Amino acid sequence: MATEIQRIGAQPTPEMLAPERFFLRDLPQLLQTKPGRWVVYTPEGCIAEGDDELALFQECFAKGLQRGRFLVARVEPDAPAAEITENWFPHASPGVHNAAVSAIIQRS
């Protein structure tokens, strides 16, 4: 089980440390209750979940959340690797801004 997120690229902003900690804290339970689903964490904790990553990003932006203020992660059992980038989301529709910080949880 991962106790930290391996970073590829930029380091997270201080605002992203709390969402990461909440996600890692909750991961054992999430693996039992929401395997394979996507979850969204803010400094307040988990605020959304779903099967569609793009829909979750759009939901966050519709709620007024700003880039770099939330973490979108997939619940998977292997140690996560986070890709933190400014422009990773190639299929974003016009008007949908890419998240400054996103976690793509992938199997090792």
Secondary structure as a PSIPRED ss2 file (coil, helix, strand):
# PSIPRED VFORMAT (PSIPRED V4.0)

   1 M C   1.000  0.000  0.000
   2 A C   1.000  0.000  0.000
   3 T C   1.000  0.000  0.000
   4 E C   1.000  0.000  0.000
   5 I C   1.000  0.000  0.000
   6 Q E   0.000  0.000  1.000
   7 R E   0.000  0.000  1.000
   8 I E   0.000  0.000  1.000
   9 G E   0.000  0.000  1.000
  10 A C   1.000  0.000  0.000
  11 Q C   1.000  0.000  0.000
  12 P C   1.000  0.000  0.000
  13 T C   1.000  0.000  0.000
  14 P H   0.000  1.000  0.000
  15 E H   0.000  1.000  0.000
  16 M H   0.000  1.000  0.000
  17 L H   0.000  1.000  0.000
  18 A H   0.000  1.000  0.000
  19 P H   0.000  1.000  0.000
  20 E H   0.000  1.000  0.000
  21 R H   0.000  1.000  0.000
  22 F H   0.000  1.000  0.000
  23 F H   0.000  1.000  0.000
  24 L H   0.000  1.000  0.000
  25 R H   0.000  1.000  0.000
  26 D H   0.000  1.000  0.000
  27 L H   0.000  1.000  0.000
  28 P H   0.000  1.000  0.000
  29 Q H   0.000  1.000  0.000
  30 L H   0.000  1.000  0.000
  31 L H   0.000  1.000  0.000
  32 Q H   0.000  1.000  0.000
  33 T H   0.000  1.000  0.000
  34 K C   1.000  0.000  0.000
  35 P C   1.000  0.000  0.000
  36 G C   1.000  0.000  0.000
  37 R C   1.000  0.000  0.000
  38 W E   0.000  0.000  1.000
  39 V E   0.000  0.000  1.000
  40 V E   0.000  0.000  1.000
  41 Y E   0.000  0.000  1.000
  42 T E   0.000  0.000  1.000
  43 P C   1.000  0.000  0.000
  44 E C   1.000  0.000  0.000
  45 G E   0.000  0.000  1.000
  46 C E   0.000  0.000  1.000
  47 I E   0.000  0.000  1.000
  48 A E   0.000  0.000  1.000
  49 E E   0.000  0.000  1.000
  50 G E   0.000  0.000  1.000
  51 D C   1.000  0.000  0.000
  52 D C   1.000  0.000  0.000
  53 E H   0.000  1.000  0.000
  54 L H   0.000  1.000  0.000
  55 A H   0.000  1.000  0.000
  56 L H   0.000  1.000  0.000
  57 F H   0.000  1.000  0.000
  58 Q H   0.000  1.000  0.000
  59 E H   0.000  1.000  0.000
  60 C H   0.000  1.000  0.000
  61 F H   0.000  1.000  0.000
  62 A H   0.000  1.000  0.000
  63 K C   1.000  0.000  0.000
  64 G C   1.000  0.000  0.000
  65 L C   1.000  0.000  0.000
  66 Q C   1.000  0.000  0.000
  67 R C   1.000  0.000  0.000
  68 G C   1.000  0.000  0.000
  69 R C   1.000  0.000  0.000
  70 F C   1.000  0.000  0.000
  71 L E   0.000  0.000  1.000
  72 V E   0.000  0.000  1.000
  73 A E   0.000  0.000  1.000
  74 R E   0.000  0.000  1.000
  75 V C   1.000  0.000  0.000
  76 E C   1.000  0.000  0.000
  77 P C   1.000  0.000  0.000
  78 D C   1.000  0.000  0.000
  79 A C   1.000  0.000  0.000
  80 P C   1.000  0.000  0.000
  81 A E   0.000  0.000  1.000
  82 A E   0.000  0.000  1.000
  83 E E   0.000  0.000  1.000
  84 I E   0.000  0.000  1.000
  85 T C   1.000  0.000  0.000
  86 E C   1.000  0.000  0.000
  87 N C   1.000  0.000  0.000
  88 W C   1.000  0.000  0.000
  89 F C   1.000  0.000  0.000
  90 P C   1.000  0.000  0.000
  91 H C   1.000  0.000  0.000
  92 A C   1.000  0.000  0.000
  93 S C   1.000  0.000  0.000
  94 P C   1.000  0.000  0.000
  95 G C   1.000  0.000  0.000
  96 V C   1.000  0.000  0.000
  97 H C   1.000  0.000  0.000
  98 N C   1.000  0.000  0.000
  99 A C   1.000  0.000  0.000
 100 A C   1.000  0.000  0.000
 101 V C   1.000  0.000  0.000
 102 S C   1.000  0.000  0.000
 103 A C   1.000  0.000  0.000
 104 I C   1.000  0.000  0.000
 105 I C   1.000  0.000  0.000
 106 Q C   1.000  0.000  0.000
 107 R C   1.000  0.000  0.000
 108 S C   1.000  0.000  0.000
